[in-house]
Amino acid sequence: MSEVSVGSSENSAIIGFDPIERIWVTGPRAAAGPSFAAAPALDGELLVDEASRRAVATDLGNIATRLPGAVLRPRSAEDIAAMIRFCRTYGISVSTRGNAHTTLGQGLSDGLVIENRTLDRIHSLGPDVAEVDAGILWKDLVLAGFDHAPRYTPPAVTGYTSLTVGGTLSVGGLGGLVGALRTGLQVDHVRELEVVTGTGAIERCSPQHNSELFEAVLGGMGQCGVISKAVIELVPAKERARTYVLEYTDNAEFFRDVRTLVERPVIDHVYAELYAPEITPTHKLYATVLYDPAEPPNDAVALADLTTEPVVDDTGYLDYVFSIDRLVDGMRETVGWDRLVKPWYDVWLSGAVVEDYVAEVQSSLTARDIGPFGISLLYPQRRTHITRPRPALPEPNGSDWLFVLDINTVAEAPGLDPAYVEEMLDRNDRLLAHARKQYGAVLYPIGSLRLTPQDWRAHYGDAWPAFQAAKKRFDPSGILAPGVGIFPSE
């Protein structure tokens, strides 16, 4: 396979980190890629110019860097299929990019990067499902559903809604501000998918038809196919959101109220922010009731038997759902959010151990561990509502509750500081190893963890043989999603 050079071969400055080989990448190494001169004719665009390739050479984390040989902006599933067949013929790796919200290069490739944001149509909406392209943002689907008469919403909506449908369905999709207590993950509300497999075949799949592919792709980290369309369940949308904000300095009191609120039928959503010990309060809990003005929530019922008094924040549904988007957009304008390094740590924990783990980890955090623009988050999730075989989850240990803990570390200034990155990646590796051994934690794979193929086998446990078999069936040449590092290249 011929290679084309981009940039000066004399440039030896550090460009980024290769999480697969665990080395820092210099200019010459990162500037070569395969030739796409013989690529097939397409409805969309195949870009090989340096600017287009460099624009997709990193992700939200700004740590890992892989310069692709070409960028596909498809107009159809047929474009994706044609390029996957081409890449398979020439042994070129393929990654799919939505809004690149991973933090250690999971969606990067030195071959072809498919930018699915050009697949951005809502094909149908209502009464109980929407069929959408994989590149549509959850924000766009929420807006379209709310503007419909009657109003609809997805039952589980990410906290940050400027993420693509295909991207979150490939990971699992937490209901960050809508869902979780009674809805399961976003993957639990998919009726049907259109998928382009690693052989270049375009397949429709569902729980009833081609179910092996359906289950392999949902939460499958892009290993078995590229999602091009999804049929997603919808539910009636409420008009307003009332959030009770409670503050704590005592971990035990905080978890007592968490357990009370997640079991309270009137509460629709719960999540929390955690801070370093030197900050007061150390815990902030948000409990939300979604409602229509004709039936406002009963505050006395919602707040009975809690250990602290709340601040009440009452907003429109859209203002509530887009609150994190507004926060991120503000940081994008004021502090260069898109250029900040973000070595994140994200794990699942059983409800049986989460209180002890948070007490241990939080007491060890410093302001540097989170950074001036970072945050640590805790999301509860009821296990019985999770119906798909992936993502991998911890053992229940007698609890029906699961929690995702995020330590969303953010550097204080733009620019790649290798010493800082190594410090935080070492911290993440150390935290995960301890959490696995002592608390049975399981990785939620959007963060910055340097897992080997052996680590991934342990991550999937008894489900590994089935996942490996699906990979061999649907991506027999092993070209899809190399940046995750689950299946080593031959």
Secondary structure, 3 states (H helix, E strand, C coil): CCEEECCCCCCCCEEEEECCCCEEEEHHHHCEEECCCCCCCCCCEEECCHHHHHCCCCCCCCCECCCCCEEEECCCHHHHHHHHHHHHHHCCCEEEECCCCCCCCCCCCCCEEEEHHHCCCEEEECCCEEEEECCCEHHHHHHHHHHCCCCEECCCECCCCCCEHHHHHCCCCCCCCECECCCECHHHHEEEEEEEECCCCEEEECCCCCHHHHHHHCCCCCCCEEEEEEEEECEECCCEEEEEEEEECCHHHHHHHHHHHHCCCCCCEEEEEECCCCCCCCEEEEEEEEECCCCCCCHHHHHCCCCCCCEEEEEEHHHHHCHHHHHHHHHHHHCCHHHCCCCCEEEEEECCCHHHHHHHHHHHCCHHHHCCCCEEEEEEEEHHHCCCCCCCCCCCCCCCEEEEEEEECCCCCCCCCHHHHHHHHHHHHHHHHHHHHHHCCEECCCCCCCCCHHHHHHHHHHHHHHHHHHHHHHCCCCCECHHHCCCCCC
